[in-house]
Amino acid sequence: MGLFNKLGGVLGTSKDMNVEEYMNSEEMENVDVMNEPADFYVKPFNLTSEADVAVIQAELQKRNIILMKVTEMNKRPQTLKGIVDTLKQYVDKTNGDIAKLNEDQILLVPSKVKIIKSKRQQPGK
């Protein structure tokens, strides 16, 4: 009798468990089986529309750090500017921070986390 059969018996399921089906199931979507749960996460996020603003704000409220990819939105610069302005107002209001890392990535951090934006002076200069 395998481990999953024993586990199924304890949980009251008599059906044989398919490990691959279980690992691909919806309930396992956000589970990191390799590491212990963390208090906060760094989450990559692909910005595709204005509707994503609410999702990003919710993640910041959970104190997660967002690494936002804006490659697709670069094709619509006015929309991207509006979204970034909205997010900047949000992080300012909540004492978070925002910084452009490069043409395709923006970093957003929750309250009481600050991003050092000044460049360090090179040694010997």
C-alpha positions in Angstrom: 0.0 0.0 0.0 1.5 3.3 -1.1 1.8 6.5 0.8 -1.0 8.2 -1.2 -3.3 5.2 -0.7 -2.7 5.5 3.0 -3.2 9.2 2.9 -6.4 8.7 0.9 -7.7 6.3 3.5 -7.0 8.7 6.3 -8.7 11.5 4.4 -11.7 9.3 3.6 -11.1 8.9 -0.2 -11.1 5.4 -1.6 -10.2 6.4 -5.1 -6.6 5.9 -6.1 -4.7 9.2 -6.3 -2.9 10.3 -9.4 0.1 12.4 -8.2 0.4 14.2 -11.5 -3.3 15.1 -11.6 -3.0 16.4 -8.0 0.1 18.5 -8.7 -1.6 20.1 -11.7 -4.9 20.7 -9.9 -6.2 24.2 -9.2 -5.7 23.9 -5.5 -1.9 23.3 -6.0 -1.6 26.3 -8.3 -0.1 28.7 -5.6 1.6 26.1 -3.4 5.4 26.0 -3.3 6.2 22.5 -2.2 9.9 23.1 -2.2 10.0 25.9 0.5 8.3 26.8 3.7 5.5 29.4 3.4 6.9 33.0 3.6 5.4 36.1 5.2 5.7 38.0 1.9 6.6 37.2 -1.7 8.2 38.8 -4.7 5.7 38.2 -7.5 6.4 38.7 -11.2 3.4 40.3 -12.9 2.7 40.8 -16.7 0.7 44.0 -17.0 -1.8 43.6 -19.8 -4.7 46.0 -19.1 -6.1 48.7 -16.8 -8.0 45.9 -15.0 -4.7 44.6 -13.6 -4.3 47.7 -11.3 -6.8 46.2 -8.8 -4.9 42.9 -8.7 -1.5 44.8 -8.1 -3.0 46.9 -5.4 -4.4 43.8 -3.7 -1.0 42.2 -3.8 0.7 45.3 -2.3 -1.9 45.3 0.5 -0.8 41.7 1.3 2.8 43.2 1.5 4.0 41.4 -1.5 6.6 43.0 -3.8 5.6 43.2 -7.5 8.1 42.9 -10.4 5.8 44.3 -13.2 6.6 43.6 -16.8 5.2 46.2 -19.1 6.5 45.0 -22.5 3.0 44.5 -23.9 1.8 47.9 -22.6 4.7 49.7 -24.1 2.7 49.5 -27.4 0.1 51.8 -25.7 2.2 54.5 -24.0 -0.7 56.7 -23.0 -2.5 53.8 -21.3 0.7 52.7 -19.6 1.4 56.2 -18.4 -2.1 56.4 -16.9 -1.7 53.0 -15.1 1.7 53.9 -13.8 0.3 57.3 -12.5 -2.5 55.5 -10.7 -0.1 53.0 -9.2 2.3 55.8 -8.1 -0.6 57.6 -6.4 -1.5 54.4 -4.6 2.0 53.6 -3.4 2.5 57.2 -2.3 -0.8 57.1 -0.4 0.1 53.8 1.3 3.8 54.7 2.0 5.1 52.2 -0.5 7.4 52.9 -3.4 7.8 52.4 -7.2 10.8 52.5 -9.5 11.5 51.8 -13.2 14.2 49.2 -13.5 14.4 49.3 -17.3 12.2 49.8 -20.4 10.2 46.7 -19.6 10.2 46.3 -15.8 8.8 48.4 -12.9 9.3 47.4 -9.3 6.5 48.2 -6.8 6.9 47.6 -3.0 4.4 47.8 -0.2 4.2 50.2 2.7 7.3 50.8 4.8 9.6 49.4 2.1 11.7 51.9 0.1 13.7 51.5 -3.0 17.1 53.2 -3.1 17.1 55.1 -6.5 20.3 57.0 -6.4 23.3 55.5 -8.1 26.2 54.6 -6.0 29.4 56.4 -6.8 32.0 54.1 -8.2 35.0 53.4 -6.0 38.0 55.6 -6.8 36.0 58.4 -8.4 
